[in-house]
Amino acid sequence: MEDLTLKEEKFLTALMLAPTMSEACERVGISRRTAQRYMAKTTVRSAYRKMRNQAMEQATSRLNSVAVDAVEVLTAIMNDTKISP
């Protein structure tokens, strides 16, 4: 995020963690209009897209790593005759 200001970086971090843009704005002490100006910049949008993609890749990787174990546990439960359906 070399082309972003410190305030823009803080906003994007808050935006990744907050459920809404308004809450992200509150967390970093900026107005919604300032956030909209930030998001109008190509560099900010690009950095946000990159952050979201990285978060999705991490989540997908984590899901892939536990999926096999989850299937094994569910299969064991499903095949356990001592457990009622």
FIDO-879401 format. One record per atom (N, C-alpha, C): residue in one letter; atom name; x, y, z. Coordinates in nm, 2 decimals, padded with zeros to 4 digits. Each point is the difference from the previous one (the first is absolute). Layout:
% residues N
<atom><type>a</type><atom>CA</atom><px>X</px><py>Y</py><pz>Z</pz></atom>
...
This chain:
% residues 85
<atom><type>m</type><atom>N</atom><px>00.08</px><py>-00.12</py><pz>00.00</pz></atom>
<atom><type>m</type><atom>CA</atom><px>-00.08</px><py>00.12</py><pz>00.00</pz></atom>
<atom><type>m</type><atom>C</atom><px>00.09</px><py>00.13</py><pz>00.00</pz></atom>
<atom><type>e</type><atom>N</atom><px>00.10</px><py>-00.01</py><pz>-00.09</pz></atom>
<atom><type>e</type><atom>CA</atom><px>00.10</px><py>00.11</py><pz>00.00</pz></atom>
<atom><type>e</type><atom>C</atom><px>-00.06</px><py>00.13</py><pz>-00.05</pz></atom>
<atom><type>d</type><atom>N</atom><px>-00.10</px><py>00.00</py><pz>-00.08</pz></atom>
<atom><type>d</type><atom>CA</atom><px>-00.05</px><py>00.13</py><pz>-00.05</pz></atom>
<atom><type>d</type><atom>C</atom><px>-00.11</px><py>00.06</py><pz>00.08</pz></atom>
<atom><type>l</type><atom>N</atom><px>-00.03</px><py>-00.06</py><pz>00.12</pz></atom>
<atom><type>l</type><atom>CA</atom><px>-00.11</px><py>00.05</py><pz>00.08</pz></atom>
<atom><type>l</type><atom>C</atom><px>00.05</px><py>00.09</py><pz>00.12</pz></atom>
<atom><type>t</type><atom>N</atom><px>-00.08</px><py>00.09</py><pz>00.04</pz></atom>
<atom><type>t</type><atom>CA</atom><px>00.04</px><py>00.08</py><pz>00.12</pz></atom>
<atom><type>t</type><atom>C</atom><px>-00.03</px><py>-00.09</py><pz>00.12</pz></atom>
<atom><type>l</type><atom>N</atom><px>00.05</px><py>00.04</py><pz>00.11</pz></atom>
<atom><type>l</type><atom>CA</atom><px>-00.02</px><py>-00.07</py><pz>00.13</pz></atom>
<atom><type>l</type><atom>C</atom><px>-00.15</px><py>-00.01</py><pz>00.03</pz></atom>
<atom><type>k</type><atom>N</atom><px>-00.07</px><py>00.11</py><pz>-00.02</pz></atom>
<atom><type>k</type><atom>CA</atom><px>-00.14</px><py>00.01</py><pz>00.03</pz></atom>
<atom><type>k</type><atom>C</atom><px>-00.08</px><py>-00.10</py><pz>-00.09</pz></atom>
<atom><type>e</type><atom>N</atom><px>00.04</px><py>00.00</py><pz>-00.13</pz></atom>
<atom><type>e</type><atom>CA</atom><px>-00.07</px><py>-00.10</py><pz>-00.09</pz></atom>
<atom><type>e</type><atom>C</atom><px>00.03</px><py>-00.14</py><pz>00.04</pz></atom>
<atom><type>e</type><atom>N</atom><px>00.12</px><py>-00.03</py><pz>00.04</pz></atom>
<atom><type>e</type><atom>CA</atom><px>00.03</px><py>-00.14</py><pz>00.05</pz></atom>
<atom><type>e</type><atom>C</atom><px>-00.08</px><py>-00.03</py><pz>00.12</pz></atom>
<atom><type>k</type><atom>N</atom><px>-00.01</px><py>00.09</py><pz>00.09</pz></atom>
<atom><type>k</type><atom>CA</atom><px>-00.08</px><py>-00.03</py><pz>00.13</pz></atom>
<atom><type>k</type><atom>C</atom><px>-00.14</px><py>-00.02</py><pz>-00.04</pz></atom>
<atom><type>f</type><atom>N</atom><px>-00.05</px><py>00.08</py><pz>-00.09</pz></atom>
<atom><type>f</type><atom>CA</atom><px>-00.14</px><py>-00.01</py><pz>-00.04</pz></atom>
<atom><type>f</type><atom>C</atom><px>-00.03</px><py>-00.14</py><pz>-00.07</pz></atom>
<atom><type>l</type><atom>N</atom><px>00.09</px><py>-00.04</py><pz>-00.09</pz></atom>
<atom><type>l</type><atom>CA</atom><px>-00.02</px><py>-00.13</py><pz>-00.06</pz></atom>
<atom><type>l</type><atom>C</atom><px>00.01</px><py>-00.12</py><pz>00.10</pz></atom>
<atom><type>t</type><atom>N</atom><px>00.09</px><py>00.01</py><pz>00.09</pz></atom>
<atom><type>t</type><atom>CA</atom><px>00.01</px><py>-00.10</py><pz>00.11</pz></atom>
<atom><type>t</type><atom>C</atom><px>-00.13</px><py>00.00</py><pz>00.08</pz></atom>
<atom><type>a</type><atom>N</atom><px>-00.05</px><py>00.11</py><pz>00.03</pz></atom>
<atom><type>a</type><atom>CA</atom><px>-00.13</px><py>00.01</py><pz>00.08</pz></atom>
<atom><type>a</type><atom>C</atom><px>-00.11</px><py>-00.05</py><pz>-00.09</pz></atom>
<atom><type>l</type><atom>N</atom><px>00.00</px><py>00.03</py><pz>-00.13</pz></atom>
<atom><type>l</type><atom>CA</atom><px>-00.11</px><py>-00.05</py><pz>-00.09</pz></atom>
<atom><type>l</type><atom>C</atom><px>00.00</px><py>-00.15</py><pz>-00.01</pz></atom>
<atom><type>m</type><atom>N</atom><px>00.12</px><py>-00.06</py><pz>00.01</pz></atom>
<atom><type>m</type><atom>CA</atom><px>00.01</px><py>-00.15</py><pz>-00.01</pz></atom>
<atom><type>m</type><atom>C</atom><px>-00.06</px><py>-00.06</py><pz>00.13</pz></atom>
<atom><type>l</type><atom>N</atom><px>00.01</px><py>00.07</py><pz>00.11</pz></atom>
<atom><type>l</type><atom>CA</atom><px>-00.04</px><py>-00.06</py><pz>00.13</pz></atom>
<atom><type>l</type><atom>C</atom><px>-00.14</px><py>00.04</py><pz>00.04</pz></atom>
<atom><type>a</type><atom>N</atom><px>-00.05</px><py>00.11</py><pz>-00.05</pz></atom>
<atom><type>a</type><atom>CA</atom><px>-00.13</px><py>00.05</py><pz>00.04</pz></atom>
<atom><type>a</type><atom>C</atom><px>-00.11</px><py>-00.05</py><pz>-00.09</pz></atom>
<atom><type>p</type><atom>N</atom><px>-00.12</px><py>-00.02</py><pz>00.06</pz></atom>
<atom><type>p</type><atom>CA</atom><px>-00.11</px><py>-00.06</py><pz>-00.08</pz></atom>
<atom><type>p</type><atom>C</atom><px>-00.06</px><py>00.11</py><pz>-00.10</pz></atom>
<atom><type>t</type><atom>N</atom><px>00.02</px><py>00.12</py><pz>00.02</pz></atom>
<atom><type>t</type><atom>CA</atom><px>-00.05</px><py>00.11</py><pz>-00.09</pz></atom>
<atom><type>t</type><atom>C</atom><px>00.11</px><py>00.11</py><pz>-00.02</pz></atom>
<atom><type>m</type><atom>N</atom><px>-00.02</px><py>00.07</py><pz>-00.11</pz></atom>
<atom><type>m</type><atom>CA</atom><px>00.09</px><py>00.11</py><pz>-00.03</pz></atom>
<atom><type>m</type><atom>C</atom><px>-00.01</px><py>00.11</py><pz>00.11</pz></atom>
<atom><type>s</type><atom>N</atom><px>-00.13</px><py>00.02</py><pz>00.04</pz></atom>
<atom><type>s</type><atom>CA</atom><px>-00.02</px><py>00.10</py><pz>00.11</pz></atom>
<atom><type>s</type><atom>C</atom><px>00.08</px><py>-00.03</py><pz>00.12</pz></atom>
<atom><type>e</type><atom>N</atom><px>00.00</px><py>-00.13</py><pz>00.04</pz></atom>
<atom><type>e</type><atom>CA</atom><px>00.07</px><py>-00.04</py><pz>00.12</pz></atom>
<atom><type>e</type><atom>C</atom><px>00.15</px><py>00.02</py><pz>-00.02</pz></atom>
<atom><type>a</type><atom>N</atom><px>00.05</px><py>-00.04</py><pz>-00.12</pz></atom>
<atom><type>a</type><atom>CA</atom><px>00.14</px><py>00.02</py><pz>-00.03</pz></atom>
<atom><type>a</type><atom>C</atom><px>00.04</px><py>00.15</py><pz>00.01</pz></atom>
<atom><type>c</type><atom>N</atom><px>-00.09</px><py>00.08</py><pz>-00.05</pz></atom>
<atom><type>c</type><atom>CA</atom><px>00.03</px><py>00.15</py><pz>00.01</pz></atom>
<atom><type>c</type><atom>C</atom><px>00.01</px><py>00.04</py><pz>00.15</pz></atom>
<atom><type>e</type><atom>N</atom><px>-00.09</px><py>-00.05</py><pz>00.08</pz></atom>
<atom><type>e</type><atom>CA</atom><px>00.00</px><py>00.04</py><pz>00.14</pz></atom>
<atom><type>e</type><atom>C</atom><px>00.13</px><py>-00.05</py><pz>00.07</pz></atom>
<atom><type>r</type><atom>N</atom><px>00.04</px><py>-00.12</py><pz>-00.04</pz></atom>
<atom><type>r</type><atom>CA</atom><px>00.12</px><py>-00.06</py><pz>00.07</pz></atom>
<atom><type>r</type><atom>C</atom><px>00.12</px><py>00.09</py><pz>-00.03</pz></atom>
<atom><type>v</type><atom>N</atom><px>00.01</px><py>00.06</py><pz>-00.12</pz></atom>
<atom><type>v</type><atom>CA</atom><px>00.12</px><py>00.08</py><pz>-00.03</pz></atom>
<atom><type>v</type><atom>C</atom><px>-00.02</px><py>00.15</py><pz>00.00</pz></atom>
<atom><type>g</type><atom>N</atom><px>-00.12</px><py>00.04</py><pz>00.04</pz></atom>
<atom><type>g</type><atom>CA</atom><px>-00.03</px><py>00.14</py><pz>00.02</pz></atom>
<atom><type>g</type><atom>C</atom><px>-00.01</px><py>00.08</py><pz>-00.13</pz></atom>
<atom><type>i</type><atom>N</atom><px>-00.06</px><py>-00.06</py><pz>-00.10</pz></atom>
<atom><type>i</type><atom>CA</atom><px>-00.02</px><py>00.08</py><pz>-00.12</pz></atom>
<atom><type>i</type><atom>C</atom><px>-00.15</px><py>00.00</py><pz>-00.04</pz></atom>
<atom><type>s</type><atom>N</atom><px>-00.04</px><py>00.10</py><pz>-00.08</pz></atom>
<atom><type>s</type><atom>CA</atom><px>-00.13</px><py>00.00</py><pz>-00.05</pz></atom>
<atom><type>s</type><atom>C</atom><px>-00.03</px><py>-00.10</py><pz>-00.11</pz></atom>
<atom><type>r</type><atom>N</atom><px>-00.12</px><py>-00.03</py><pz>-00.02</pz></atom>
<atom><type>r</type><atom>CA</atom><px>-00.04</px><py>-00.09</py><pz>-00.11</pz></atom>
<atom><type>r</type><atom>C</atom><px>00.04</px><py>00.06</py><pz>-00.13</pz></atom>
<atom><type>r</type><atom>N</atom><px>-00.01</px><py>00.13</py><pz>-00.01</pz></atom>
<atom><type>r</type><atom>CA</atom><px>00.04</px><py>00.07</py><pz>-00.13</pz></atom>
<atom><type>r</type><atom>C</atom><px>00.15</px><py>-00.01</py><pz>-00.03</pz></atom>
<atom><type>t</type><atom>N</atom><px>00.08</px><py>00.00</py><pz>00.11</pz></atom>
<atom><type>t</type><atom>CA</atom><px>00.14</px><py>-00.02</py><pz>-00.02</pz></atom>
<atom><type>t</type><atom>C</atom><px>00.03</px><py>-00.14</py><pz>-00.04</pz></atom>
<atom><type>a</type><atom>N</atom><px>-00.07</px><py>-00.09</py><pz>00.05</pz></atom>
<atom><type>a</type><atom>CA</atom><px>00.01</px><py>-00.14</py><pz>-00.04</pz></atom>
<atom><type>a</type><atom>C</atom><px>-00.03</px><py>-00.02</py><pz>-00.14</pz></atom>
<atom><type>q</type><atom>N</atom><px>-00.11</px><py>00.07</py><pz>-00.05</pz></atom>
<atom><type>q</type><atom>CA</atom><px>-00.04</px><py>-00.01</py><pz>-00.14</pz></atom>
<atom><type>q</type><atom>C</atom><px>00.11</px><py>00.06</py><pz>-00.09</pz></atom>
<atom><type>r</type><atom>N</atom><px>00.06</px><py>00.11</py><pz>00.05</pz></atom>
<atom><type>r</type><atom>CA</atom><px>00.11</px><py>00.06</py><pz>-00.08</pz></atom>
<atom><type>r</type><atom>C</atom><px>00.12</px><py>-00.10</py><pz>-00.01</pz></atom>
<atom><type>y</type><atom>N</atom><px>00.03</px><py>-00.06</py><pz>00.11</pz></atom>
<atom><type>y</type><atom>CA</atom><px>00.11</px><py>-00.10</py><pz>00.00</pz></atom>
<atom><type>y</type><atom>C</atom><px>-00.03</px><py>-00.11</py><pz>-00.10</pz></atom>
<atom><type>m</type><atom>N</atom><px>-00.12</px><py>-00.06</py><pz>00.01</pz></atom>
<atom><type>m</type><atom>CA</atom><px>-00.04</px><py>-00.11</py><pz>-00.09</pz></atom>
<atom><type>m</type><atom>C</atom><px>-00.01</px><py>00.04</py><pz>-00.15</pz></atom>
<atom><type>a</type><atom>N</atom><px>-00.01</px><py>00.13</py><pz>-00.02</pz></atom>
<atom><type>a</type><atom>CA</atom><px>00.00</px><py>00.05</py><pz>-00.14</pz></atom>
<atom><type>a</type><atom>C</atom><px>00.13</px><py>-00.01</py><pz>-00.07</pz></atom>
<atom><type>k</type><atom>N</atom><px>00.11</px><py>-00.01</py><pz>00.09</pz></atom>
<atom><type>k</type><atom>CA</atom><px>00.13</px><py>-00.01</py><pz>-00.05</pz></atom>
<atom><type>k</type><atom>C</atom><px>00.04</px><py>-00.14</py><pz>-00.05</pz></atom>
<atom><type>t</type><atom>N</atom><px>00.05</px><py>-00.01</py><pz>-00.12</pz></atom>
<atom><type>t</type><atom>CA</atom><px>00.04</px><py>-00.13</py><pz>-00.06</pz></atom>
<atom><type>t</type><atom>C</atom><px>00.10</px><py>-00.07</py><pz>00.10</pz></atom>
<atom><type>t</type><atom>N</atom><px>00.09</px><py>00.07</py><pz>00.06</pz></atom>
<atom><type>t</type><atom>CA</atom><px>00.10</px><py>-00.07</py><pz>00.08</pz></atom>
<atom><type>t</type><atom>C</atom><px>-00.07</px><py>-00.06</py><pz>00.13</pz></atom>
<atom><type>v</type><atom>N</atom><px>-00.09</px><py>00.07</py><pz>00.05</pz></atom>
<atom><type>v</type><atom>CA</atom><px>-00.07</px><py>-00.05</py><pz>00.12</pz></atom>
<atom><type>v</type><atom>C</atom><px>-00.09</px><py>-00.12</py><pz>-00.04</pz></atom>
<atom><type>r</type><atom>N</atom><px>-00.07</px><py>00.01</py><pz>-00.10</pz></atom>
<atom><type>r</type><atom>CA</atom><px>-00.09</px><py>-00.11</py><pz>-00.05</pz></atom>
<atom><type>r</type><atom>C</atom><px>00.08</px><py>-00.12</py><pz>-00.03</pz></atom>
<atom><type>s</type><atom>N</atom><px>00.12</px><py>00.02</py><pz>-00.06</pz></atom>
<atom><type>s</type><atom>CA</atom><px>00.08</px><py>-00.11</py><pz>-00.04</pz></atom>
<atom><type>s</type><atom>C</atom><px>00.06</px><py>-00.07</py><pz>00.13</pz></atom>
<atom><type>a</type><atom>N</atom><px>00.04</px><py>00.08</py><pz>00.10</pz></atom>
<atom><type>a</type><atom>CA</atom><px>00.05</px><py>-00.05</py><pz>00.12</pz></atom>
<atom><type>a</type><atom>C</atom><px>-00.10</px><py>-00.08</py><pz>00.08</pz></atom>
<atom><type>y</type><atom>N</atom><px>-00.13</px><py>00.06</py><pz>00.00</pz></atom>
<atom><type>y</type><atom>CA</atom><px>-00.11</px><py>-00.07</py><pz>00.06</pz></atom>
<atom><type>y</type><atom>C</atom><px>-00.03</px><py>-00.13</py><pz>-00.06</pz></atom>
<atom><type>r</type><atom>N</atom><px>00.00</px><py>00.00</py><pz>-00.13</pz></atom>
<atom><type>r</type><atom>CA</atom><px>-00.03</px><py>-00.13</py><pz>-00.08</pz></atom>
<atom><type>r</type><atom>C</atom><px>00.11</px><py>-00.10</py><pz>00.03</pz></atom>
<atom><type>k</type><atom>N</atom><px>00.13</px><py>00.04</py><pz>00.01</pz></atom>
<atom><type>k</type><atom>CA</atom><px>00.10</px><py>-00.09</py><pz>00.03</pz></atom>
<atom><type>k</type><atom>C</atom><px>-00.01</px><py>-00.05</py><pz>00.14</pz></atom>
<atom><type>m</type><atom>N</atom><px>-00.04</px><py>00.08</py><pz>00.10</pz></atom>
<atom><type>m</type><atom>CA</atom><px>-00.02</px><py>-00.04</py><pz>00.14</pz></atom>
<atom><type>m</type><atom>C</atom><px>-00.11</px><py>-00.11</py><pz>00.00</pz></atom>
<atom><type>r</type><atom>N</atom><px>-00.11</px><py>00.03</py><pz>-00.07</pz></atom>
<atom><type>r</type><atom>CA</atom><px>-00.12</px><py>-00.09</py><pz>00.00</pz></atom>
<atom><type>r</type><atom>C</atom><px>00.04</px><py>-00.14</py><pz>-00.06</pz></atom>
<atom><type>n</type><atom>N</atom><px>00.08</px><py>00.01</py><pz>-00.11</pz></atom>
<atom><type>n</type><atom>CA</atom><px>00.04</px><py>-00.12</py><pz>-00.07</pz></atom>
<atom><type>n</type><atom>C</atom><px>00.09</px><py>-00.09</py><pz>00.10</pz></atom>
<atom><type>q</type><atom>N</atom><px>00.09</px><py>00.07</py><pz>00.07</pz></atom>
<atom><type>q</type><atom>CA</atom><px>00.09</px><py>-00.07</py><pz>00.09</pz></atom>
<atom><type>q</type><atom>C</atom><px>-00.08</px><py>-00.06</py><pz>00.11</pz></atom>
<atom><type>a</type><atom>N</atom><px>-00.10</px><py>00.07</py><pz>00.05</pz></atom>
<atom><type>a</type><atom>CA</atom><px>-00.08</px><py>-00.06</py><pz>00.11</pz></atom>
<atom><type>a</type><atom>C</atom><px>-00.08</px><py>-00.12</py><pz>-00.05</pz></atom>
<atom><type>m</type><atom>N</atom><px>-00.05</px><py>00.01</py><pz>-00.12</pz></atom>
<atom><type>m</type><atom>CA</atom><px>-00.07</px><py>-00.11</py><pz>-00.06</pz></atom>
<atom><type>m</type><atom>C</atom><px>00.09</px><py>-00.12</py><pz>-00.02</pz></atom>
<atom><type>e</type><atom>N</atom><px>00.12</px><py>00.02</py><pz>-00.05</pz></atom>
<atom><type>e</type><atom>CA</atom><px>00.10</px><py>-00.10</py><pz>-00.02</pz></atom>
<atom><type>e</type><atom>C</atom><px>00.03</px><py>-00.07</py><pz>00.13</pz></atom>
<atom><type>q</type><atom>N</atom><px>00.02</px><py>00.08</py><pz>00.11</pz></atom>
<atom><type>q</type><atom>CA</atom><px>00.03</px><py>-00.06</py><pz>00.13</pz></atom>
<atom><type>q</type><atom>C</atom><px>-00.11</px><py>-00.08</py><pz>00.05</pz></atom>
<atom><type>a</type><atom>N</atom><px>-00.13</px><py>00.05</py><pz>-00.01</pz></atom>
<atom><type>a</type><atom>CA</atom><px>-00.11</px><py>-00.08</py><pz>00.04</pz></atom>
<atom><type>a</type><atom>C</atom><px>-00.02</px><py>-00.13</py><pz>-00.08</pz></atom>
<atom><type>t</type><atom>N</atom><px>00.02</px><py>00.01</py><pz>-00.13</pz></atom>
<atom><type>t</type><atom>CA</atom><px>-00.01</px><py>-00.12</py><pz>-00.08</pz></atom>
<atom><type>t</type><atom>C</atom><px>00.11</px><py>-00.10</py><pz>00.03</pz></atom>
<atom><type>s</type><atom>N</atom><px>00.12</px><py>00.04</py><pz>00.03</pz></atom>
<atom><type>s</type><atom>CA</atom><px>00.10</px><py>-00.09</py><pz>00.04</pz></atom>
<atom><type>s</type><atom>C</atom><px>-00.03</px><py>-00.06</py><pz>00.13</pz></atom>
<atom><type>r</type><atom>N</atom><px>-00.05</px><py>00.07</py><pz>00.09</pz></atom>
<atom><type>r</type><atom>CA</atom><px>-00.03</px><py>-00.05</py><pz>00.13</pz></atom>
<atom><type>r</type><atom>C</atom><px>-00.11</px><py>-00.11</py><pz>-00.01</pz></atom>
<atom><type>l</type><atom>N</atom><px>-00.10</px><py>00.03</py><pz>-00.08</pz></atom>
<atom><type>l</type><atom>CA</atom><px>-00.11</px><py>-00.09</py><pz>-00.02</pz></atom>
<atom><type>l</type><atom>C</atom><px>00.05</px><py>-00.13</py><pz>-00.07</pz></atom>
<atom><type>n</type><atom>N</atom><px>00.08</px><py>00.01</py><pz>-00.09</pz></atom>
<atom><type>n</type><atom>CA</atom><px>00.06</px><py>-00.11</py><pz>-00.07</pz></atom>
<atom><type>n</type><atom>C</atom><px>00.08</px><py>-00.09</py><pz>00.10</pz></atom>
<atom><type>s</type><atom>N</atom><px>00.07</px><py>00.06</py><pz>00.09</pz></atom>
<atom><type>s</type><atom>CA</atom><px>00.08</px><py>-00.07</py><pz>00.09</pz></atom>
<atom><type>s</type><atom>C</atom><px>-00.08</px><py>-00.08</py><pz>00.10</pz></atom>
<atom><type>v</type><atom>N</atom><px>-00.12</px><py>00.05</py><pz>00.04</pz></atom>
<atom><type>v</type><atom>CA</atom><px>-00.08</px><py>-00.07</py><pz>00.10</pz></atom>
<atom><type>v</type><atom>C</atom><px>-00.11</px><py>-00.09</py><pz>-00.07</pz></atom>
<atom><type>a</type><atom>N</atom><px>-00.02</px><py>00.01</py><pz>-00.12</pz></atom>
<atom><type>a</type><atom>CA</atom><px>-00.11</px><py>-00.07</py><pz>-00.07</pz></atom>
<atom><type>a</type><atom>C</atom><px>00.01</px><py>-00.15</py><pz>00.01</pz></atom>
<atom><type>v</type><atom>N</atom><px>00.12</px><py>-00.05</py><pz>-00.02</pz></atom>
<atom><type>v</type><atom>CA</atom><px>00.02</px><py>-00.14</py><pz>00.00</pz></atom>
<atom><type>v</type><atom>C</atom><px>-00.03</px><py>-00.06</py><pz>00.14</pz></atom>
<atom><type>d</type><atom>N</atom><px>00.05</px><py>00.07</py><pz>00.11</pz></atom>
<atom><type>d</type><atom>CA</atom><px>-00.03</px><py>-00.04</py><pz>00.13</pz></atom>
<atom><type>d</type><atom>C</atom><px>-00.15</px><py>00.01</py><pz>00.03</pz></atom>
<atom><type>a</type><atom>N</atom><px>-00.07</px><py>00.10</py><pz>-00.04</pz></atom>
<atom><type>a</type><atom>CA</atom><px>-00.14</px><py>00.02</py><pz>00.02</pz></atom>
<atom><type>a</type><atom>C</atom><px>-00.08</px><py>-00.11</py><pz>-00.07</pz></atom>
<atom><type>v</type><atom>N</atom><px>00.04</px><py>-00.04</py><pz>-00.12</pz></atom>
<atom><type>v</type><atom>CA</atom><px>-00.07</px><py>-00.11</py><pz>-00.06</pz></atom>
<atom><type>v</type><atom>C</atom><px>00.02</px><py>-00.13</py><pz>00.07</pz></atom>
<atom><type>e</type><atom>N</atom><px>00.12</px><py>-00.02</py><pz>00.05</pz></atom>
<atom><type>e</type><atom>CA</atom><px>00.02</px><py>-00.13</py><pz>00.07</pz></atom>
<atom><type>e</type><atom>C</atom><px>-00.08</px><py>00.00</py><pz>00.13</pz></atom>
<atom><type>v</type><atom>N</atom><px>-00.01</px><py>00.11</py><pz>00.07</pz></atom>
<atom><type>v</type><atom>CA</atom><px>-00.08</px><py>00.00</py><pz>00.13</pz></atom>
<atom><type>v</type><atom>C</atom><px>-00.15</px><py>-00.02</py><pz>-00.04</pz></atom>
<atom><type>l</type><atom>N</atom><px>-00.05</px><py>00.07</py><pz>-00.09</pz></atom>
<atom><type>l</type><atom>CA</atom><px>-00.14</px><py>-00.02</py><pz>-00.04</pz></atom>
<atom><type>l</type><atom>C</atom><px>-00.03</px><py>-00.14</py><pz>-00.05</pz></atom>
<atom><type>t</type><atom>N</atom><px>00.09</px><py>-00.06</py><pz>-00.07</pz></atom>
<atom><type>t</type><atom>CA</atom><px>-00.02</px><py>-00.14</py><pz>-00.05</pz></atom>
<atom><type>t</type><atom>C</atom><px>00.00</px><py>-00.09</py><pz>00.12</pz></atom>
<atom><type>a</type><atom>N</atom><px>00.09</px><py>00.02</py><pz>00.10</pz></atom>
<atom><type>a</type><atom>CA</atom><px>00.00</px><py>-00.08</py><pz>00.12</pz></atom>
<atom><type>a</type><atom>C</atom><px>-00.13</px><py>00.01</py><pz>00.08</pz></atom>
<atom><type>i</type><atom>N</atom><px>-00.05</px><py>00.12</py><pz>00.01</pz></atom>
<atom><type>i</type><atom>CA</atom><px>-00.12</px><py>00.02</py><pz>00.07</pz></atom>
<atom><type>i</type><atom>C</atom><px>-00.12</px><py>-00.06</py><pz>-00.08</pz></atom>
<atom><type>m</type><atom>N</atom><px>00.00</px><py>00.02</py><pz>-00.13</pz></atom>
<atom><type>m</type><atom>CA</atom><px>-00.11</px><py>-00.06</py><pz>-00.08</pz></atom>
<atom><type>m</type><atom>C</atom><px>00.00</px><py>-00.15</py><pz>00.01</pz></atom>
<atom><type>n</type><atom>N</atom><px>00.11</px><py>-00.06</py><pz>00.01</pz></atom>
<atom><type>n</type><atom>CA</atom><px>00.01</px><py>-00.15</py><pz>00.00</pz></atom>
<atom><type>n</type><atom>C</atom><px>00.00</px><py>-00.06</py><pz>00.14</pz></atom>
<atom><type>d</type><atom>N</atom><px>-00.01</px><py>00.08</py><pz>00.10</pz></atom>
<atom><type>d</type><atom>CA</atom><px>00.00</px><py>-00.05</py><pz>00.14</pz></atom>
<atom><type>d</type><atom>C</atom><px>-00.14</px><py>-00.05</py><pz>00.03</pz></atom>
<atom><type>t</type><atom>N</atom><px>-00.01</px><py>-00.13</py><pz>00.02</pz></atom>
<atom><type>t</type><atom>CA</atom><px>-00.14</px><py>-00.06</py><pz>00.03</pz></atom>
<atom><type>t</type><atom>C</atom><px>-00.05</px><py>00.04</py><pz>00.14</pz></atom>
<atom><type>k</type><atom>N</atom><px>00.09</px><py>00.05</py><pz>00.09</pz></atom>
<atom><type>k</type><atom>CA</atom><px>-00.05</px><py>00.03</py><pz>00.13</pz></atom>
<atom><type>k</type><atom>C</atom><px>-00.06</px><py>00.14</py><pz>00.01</pz></atom>
<atom><type>i</type><atom>N</atom><px>00.01</px><py>00.08</py><pz>-00.11</pz></atom>
<atom><type>i</type><atom>CA</atom><px>-00.06</px><py>00.13</py><pz>00.00</pz></atom>
<atom><type>i</type><atom>C</atom><px>-00.13</px><py>-00.01</py><pz>-00.08</pz></atom>
<atom><type>s</type><atom>N</atom><px>-00.11</px><py>00.05</py><pz>00.06</pz></atom>
<atom><type>s</type><atom>CA</atom><px>-00.13</px><py>-00.01</py><pz>-00.06</pz></atom>
<atom><type>s</type><atom>C</atom><px>-00.01</px><py>00.12</py><pz>-00.11</pz></atom>
<atom><type>p</type><atom>N</atom><px>-00.07</px><py>-00.03</py><pz>-00.11</pz></atom>
<atom><type>p</type><atom>CA</atom><px>-00.01</px><py>00.10</py><pz>-00.10</pz></atom>
<atom><type>p</type><atom>C</atom><px>-00.09</px><py>00.12</py><pz>00.04</pz></atom>
